[in-house]
Structure formats: structure tokens, C-alpha cells
Amino acid sequence: MKHKLLINFVLACLLFHNEVQSCTEFFRKAKDDSVVVGRTMELAEDLKSKVISKAGGSPEKSILPSFCRESSPLEWIYKYDVLCVNAFGKPICVDGINSEGLSVGALYLPQYTVYDNTTQQDCSNMVSNLQVLNYILANYNSTAQLRHAVNGNNFPKVFGMAVFGQNFEFHYTVTDPSGDALVLEYTKDGRKAHDNTIGVTTNSPPYDFHMMNIKNYVTLSKFSSKDLTFGDVVFTPVGIGSGLLGVPGDFTPPSRFIRMASLLHFSNQPNTTDEALKLTYHLLNTVDIPKGVAQVEVGPKEGHYDYTQWVVMKDLKNRALYIRYYDDFMFQKNSMKETKKEKAGVVP
């Protein structure tokens, strides 16, 4: 009962900001085959996030809905050590990495998310939408392994924990040290594991829309535009970067997807992990949302604004998670090697 109240508390806090649609994630593979993942988290309410650790061998169980009151919940043991970012001081992962280098993130997918249809018969094989990251990080060592489980219907059903008649809506990103990646979505068309071949994820609409939307920007180029001639008058570009004219600069999910995909693929491929981390640092800055620039205009939430509360970089090769908060210019490094022998809890 205590654990159920904990989950409800987290959902109640988050649901005050159901309109939020501002997370961005991407990954870049270096020439030495190392992979670095970058991700931003935007909300109006302070999540009070910290990096926590979960030790291999730790037990966990699914929190069930009320109609499963008489049923035994799904239980699992962490096969791997985990580093993850939580919310409101609770043991719920919203982004993280395990000791096999598997990276997982939960990003918003409002208006389109439809979780599995569940009944009392499913109670012993269900996880809540807030526990999906915990379950994946605990049980899988690669994207291929998870893809096989999802496509083979060997993955627990996912249900939305209802609070005040509303559900919190996520889709989930998964990337491993080989660069294999997927986006796990639940929509009216069912559960789908999209191969993330572009290496970018934002928010609504679903992933397949963003892939189609790229066709609207096929004229983008990393090279400067040629001169334009009207009659006898020649117009030259006013500066470098003219090939990127038309890249959207707003913070809507489709615009952030196009902007990040363009910058990610037009940038030079890094040679090493260190270079990949530096590139990720710069790319994260292109979708950073300062306080006050993305506000709700009218209604009961007037004056509320989303802002980039924190960003993370995950070095999948070296099993490290870097986090930077809004009020701090410096990244804090959390290494799996350094925390492996520590008890589960907040990482110093």
C-alpha cells in the first residue's frame, strides 16, 4: 500500500503538467565505435531529480491497479547495476543506464498514447507506465534482446496508472553500445518497436510521423547555398550556414526533431568518446529552453513555463552518466565503476 501511494504521488505531481511536450533525445556513434546519448528534460514543476543507483540482485515488484487487488504482482530481480535519474525523490527511473551499457529514456507522447488493454487475467504480467524503465534496465542487456521480447510478445503488458481519471503518457527510447536503437510506443495501433535509424526522438506525434516529416526538409544542406540571379542582379548569401535556411527554430516536437536531426547528421563524426561527449554538449545547447520563453498564455495554468531542468549525457562504452542542472554550468559525472560497490541510494 505504501508503494502504491508513492506511485500515485509521483503521478499526481506530474499530471499537473500534462501539456508538456519538450524532451529531446539523440545519440552519436564515434569512429572508435563508442556511443554517446544526449537527452533534455523540460517541465514547469521542479522534478527535484537526482541520480540514484540500483544494485544488481535487488528485488522489485509491479505496482498493480485496483482491479488486481487479489492478484500477485509481477516480480523481478535486477540482473544488472543501474544508474538513473529519478523524480520527486522517488525510486522511479525517468532516464538511465545499466551495467551492460543499455540506455533507456521516458519521453512524453501526449494525445497519442494508448497503453495495453488489460484485465484481471493480466495482473501477474503487468507493469505500470512509470515502471517500464526500471523493468527494462533490470532485465535486458541489449536493444536486440528487448526488440525480440517485444516483437515476440514476451514483454509484460503496460498499463497507465490512473490519477484523477488521467494517465501519464510516455514512449520509451532504448539504445545500446553497438548503436542499435529503438523507440517503444503504445498507440491506438498497438505496441510498436520502431527502429531508431535517425538517432533522434522528441515527442508527439508518434515516431513514424517524424520520419515522414523529414521529407518536407530535403533541401537542407550543410553546404552554403549558391548565388541567386534575378535578371542581371546576383544575390549572394549573407554568411555561412545558408544551406540550413528553413531549419525550424521553435520548440515544438516536430521542429526540434528536424533541427536536431540536421545538426546531428551534418556535424563531423567524432573520432573518440571524448569528442562524442563534446559534440553532445554542443548539440544539447541547441534545444535548451530558458525559463519564461515557453509559457501557457491563457487558462488556469497561465504564466506556467516549461524550461530545461536538466540534461544528461550517457557514455555507453564506459558506463557513465553525466548530468547538468539548470542553475549549474558544470556536468556531474556518475560512473558505474565508481558506484558499483555502493548501496542503492543517491549517488554523491
N, C-alpha and C positions, 0 to 999 in steps of 0.2 A: 504493500500500500504506500509506503514511504517513497519507493522508487517511482510509482505511478504519479504521485503528486509532484515529484521532481520534474518529470517529463511534462506534465501539464503546465507547470510554472514556466518552463522554458518556452513552450508553445504560446502561452498567454502573452508573454512579453513580446515574442516575435510577431505575433499576429496583429499587433497594433500598427505594423509597418508592412502590411500585405501588398502595398503598391510598389515596393522596392524592386527594381529591376536592373541593378547596376554592377553586378560582379563580372569580371573578365578573367579568363584563364588562357594560357598558351604554353607551349613548350618548344625548345630548340635543341637540336642534336648537333654536337660539335664534331669536328673531323676525327677526333680520337674516340668517337662513339659514346662519349658521355652525354647525358641528357639532363637539362635543367628545366624545371617547371616554374612559371611565374603566375601569381594569382592576386587579385584585389578583392577586398570585401567592403561593400558600401551598405550603410544603414543610417537611419536617423537616430535611433536609440543606441546608446553606447552598449555594445555587447560585453564589455569588460572581459575581452578574450585574453586567455593565457595559453602558453604551450604546456601541455600535460603529457605524461608518459604512461603507457600501459605495458606491463611486463608480460612476456611470454609465459604461459601457464596460468594466467589469471582467468577466472570464470566470469561469464556474463550470461544474462538471460533476457529474452524478449519481454518487453512491456506489452501486455495484451489489452485489447478493448474490453468494454464491459460485458459484451455478449460471450466472452471467453472466460468468465469468472470461475467456472468449474473445471477449466482445462489446464493442462500442464503446458507451460511456455517452452518455446524453443530455447535450448541452452547450448552454449559453445565455450570452448577453451581457446584462449589466444595462442595460436601456433607461433606467432612472431611478436617481437617487441614493437611498440608503436610510439611515434611522436605525433601529436596532433594539436590543433588549435581548437579550443572549446568556446562556449558562450555562457555568460552569466555564472561562471564558476562551477558549472555542472559537467559531469563526465560524458558529454556528448561531443563527438568529433564533427566539426564542420569543414575541416581540411586536415590532411595528414599524410604520413609516410610510414611504412613498416620496415622491418629489418631486412626484407628482401628487395627493398628499393621501390616497392609499389606505391604510387602516388594516387590519392583519391581526394576529390573535392565535391562539395554540395553547392550548386548554384541554383538561383531561383528560376522557375519556369511557370510563372503565374498565368492563369486563364486557360492553359492548355493541359495541365497535369491531371490525369485520371489514374489513380492507383488501382491495384488489382481488386477485383470483386471478391470479397472474402465472406465466408460463412463460418459457423461454429465448427464445421468439419476441418477447417484450415488452421484452427487455433494453435496446434502444436508445430506448425511450419510457417510461422509468420514473423516478420519484423516490422517495427514502425518506420515511418519515413525518416525519423530522426536517428534511427539506429543503423541505417544501411551502411554508413561509412565505418562504424565500429565493426559491423559484421564482416565487411569486405577486407578491411585491414587485418582483422584477426585470422581470416581463413584462406586468403589467396596470395600466391606468390608471383603471379604474372597476369597480364591482361588476357593472354590466350586462355589461361585456366578459368578466369572469370567468364570470358566470352563463351567458352564451351559449356559452362554451367548454366548460363542464361539461355543460350540457344537450345540447350538440351533439356530445358525445363527442370533443371536440378538446382534451382535457386529459390530461396524462400519467397513466399508472397509478401508484397509490401502494401501496407495499409496506412492511411492518413489518420493520425491521432486527432480526433475532433475536439475543438475547444470553442465554446460558444457557437457551435454549428458551423465552424470553418476548419479547413485543413490547410496545413502549410505545404507549399508546393516546391519540390526540388526536381532537378535532374542531376545526374552524377557523372563526373569525369574520372577516368581511370587511365593512368599512363605508367609504363614500366621502364626499366633501364635500357631496354632494347629500342625504345621509341615507339613501340606498339601502343596504340591508344584507342579508347572508345568513349562514347557518350551514352550512358544508360538513361532512357527516357520512358515515362509512363504517360500515355495519352489515350484518347478515345480509340485509337487504333491498336491499343495493347502495349505490351512491353517490347522495347526495341533497343538493341545494342548497335548504335551507329559506329562504324569505323571512323575514327577521327583522323582523316588523312591530311587535313589542313593544319591541324595542331592548334586550333583556336576554338574557344567556347565562350558564349556570353549568356544571354537569357532568352526570353520569348521573342519570336515564335520558336518552335522546335528546330532541331539541328538541320533537318533537310531543307527547311525554308532558307536558312542562311547559305547553304551550299548553292541553291538555285539563285539567290540574290546576287552572288558574285558575278553572274552573267551581265548584270547591269553596270559593271565596272571594268569590263575587259579592255578598255583603252588606257587604264592606268599603267604607268611605266616608271622605272627607276631612272630613266634617262630623260634629259631635258627635251622639251618639245622643239620641233623645227620652226623656223621663221614662218610667219603667215603673210601672204601677199594679197592685198586688195588693189587691183589696178596697178598703179605704179608705186604704191606705198607698201613698204615692207615693215612688218611689226615683229620685233624680236622679244623673246621672253624677258621679263624684268629681273630675273635672277634664277639661281639654281632651284631645282625641285618642281619645275613647271610640268613635268610628266605626271606629277601627283595631283594636278588640278582636278578637283572633283571628289577627292577623298573627304568623306563627311567628318565634321568636327564636333557634332553634338554627342550627347551621352546616351542616346537610345541604344538598345542592344544590337539592332542591325548595323547602325553606324559604327559602333565600337568593334563589331566583328570585322567589317570591311577595313577599318583603319588599322587594326592590329594585324590582320592577315597580310595587308600590303606591306607594312613596316617589317613584319617578321620575315617575309619571304624576299623582300628587296634588300634587306641588310646582309652584310657579308657573313658567311658561315664561320662561326668561331672555330679556332683550332683546338682549344683545350677547355676543360671545365671552368677554369678561372676566366677565360674570355667569354664563355657562355653566361656565367654569372654577371659579368659586367654588362653584356648586351641585355640580359633580362632586366637588370636595374634600370637601364635607359628606356626600354620598352614599357615597363610598368609606369613610368612617369607620363607616358602619352595618354593614359586613360585615368589618371589621378583626378579626383573630383574634390576641389577645395570646398570648405564649408560655405554654404549660402548661395551657391550658383545653381543648384538643382532643387528648387523649392516647390512645394504644393501651393498653388495660387489661391484656391477657394475651398470652402468646406470646413469641416471640423478640424482638419489637420493643417489648416493654413499656417504658413510660417515654418513648418517642418521641412528640413532639408536633408537629403542623403549626402554623405561625404565618405571619402575613403578612410575607413577606420584603421585598417591595416593591410599590408601586402606581405606575401610570402614568396620566397624563392626556395625551391627544393632541389638539392643536388642528389639525383637518384643514384649516381655511381658511388658516392661517399656517404650516402645515408644521412644527409644533413638537412635541416630545415632552418631557414633564416626568416626572421620576422621583423618588420618595421612598422611602428605605430604612427598615427597622425602627428603627434607632437614631438616626434623624435626623428632626426635625420639619419640615425645610425641603425643598421641592421644588427639584430641579436642572433648569434649563431647557436643552434642546438644540434649537437652531433649525436647520432645513435651510439657511437663508440663511447662517448663520454657519459651517457645516461644509462647504458645497458645494465650496469650493476646497481643503479639506484632503484629504490622502491617506487612504485607508481605514485604519481603526485605531480605537483607543479615543478617544472624544471627551473632551477635558479637562473 
